[in-house]
Every structure is written in C-alpha cells, then in structure tokens.
Amino acid sequence: MSTTLTIGEFKARLSDALALVEKGETITVTYGRNKTPVAVFGPPPAAPKRKLGHLAGKFRVTIRPNWKMTEEEFLGS
C-alpha cells in the first residue's frame, strides 16, 4: 500500500509516517501546488542470501558437539 503526503504533512506526522514504513508501506512526499513527488520512503530491501561462490556444493562443514574453543583462541589473541 502507498501513502502520499505533502512536505508539511510529512514533517507534522513524522512519527506516524515512520510507523507506516515499519509496517511495510511506501510513503511518497510531494512538494508545491502541482504536488510533484520529491522523495519516496519505504522499508529497506531484504538482504539476499549469501552464496559460497565457486566453492558452493564442493565441501561440507560439520562441527562436532564436543568441539571447544576459548574466546582467546577464537579471536586470535
């Protein structure tokens, strides 16, 4: 769903506008008598799933339940 607000309405209702964006709506901000669109606010796009690249499907990593590592070893200190 999309909502259109003038700059004045957007400034006056910023908290409400951000709440709508959090719910997934897109807000178009307009300016002037002709109500020319100047900005569009919407939720950020979902992050794509990361791929292994050229190693995809060529190996598998298994971590055993009894494997232990201290924080110093993990951080390389």
Secondary structure as the mmCIF struct_conf table of DSSP 4:
data_model
#
loop_
_struct_conf.conf_type_id
_struct_conf.id
_struct_conf.beg_label_comp_id
_struct_conf.beg_label_asym_id
_struct_conf.beg_label_seq_id
_struct_conf.end_label_comp_id
_struct_conf.end_label_asym_id
_struct_conf.end_label_seq_id
STRN STRN1 SER A 2 THR A 6
HELX_RH_AL_P HELX_RH_AL_P1 ILE A 7 ALA A 12
TURN_TY1_P TURN_TY1_P1 ARG A 13 ARG A 13
HELX_RH_AL_P HELX_RH_AL_P2 LEU A 14 GLU A 22
TURN_TY1_P TURN_TY1_P2 LYS A 23 GLY A 24
STRN STRN2 THR A 26 TYR A 31
TURN_TY1_P TURN_TY1_P3 GLY A 32 LYS A 35
STRN STRN3 THR A 36 PHE A 41
HELX_LH_PP_P HELX_LH_PP_P1 PRO A 43 ARG A 50
HELX_RH_3T_P HELX_RH_3T_P1 GLY A 53 LEU A 55
TURN_TY1_P TURN_TY1_P4 ALA A 56 LYS A 58
TURN_TY1_P TURN_TY1_P5 PRO A 65 ASN A 66
HELX_RH_AL_P HELX_RH_AL_P3 GLU A 71 LEU A 75
TURN_TY1_P TURN_TY1_P6 GLY A 76 GLY A 76
#
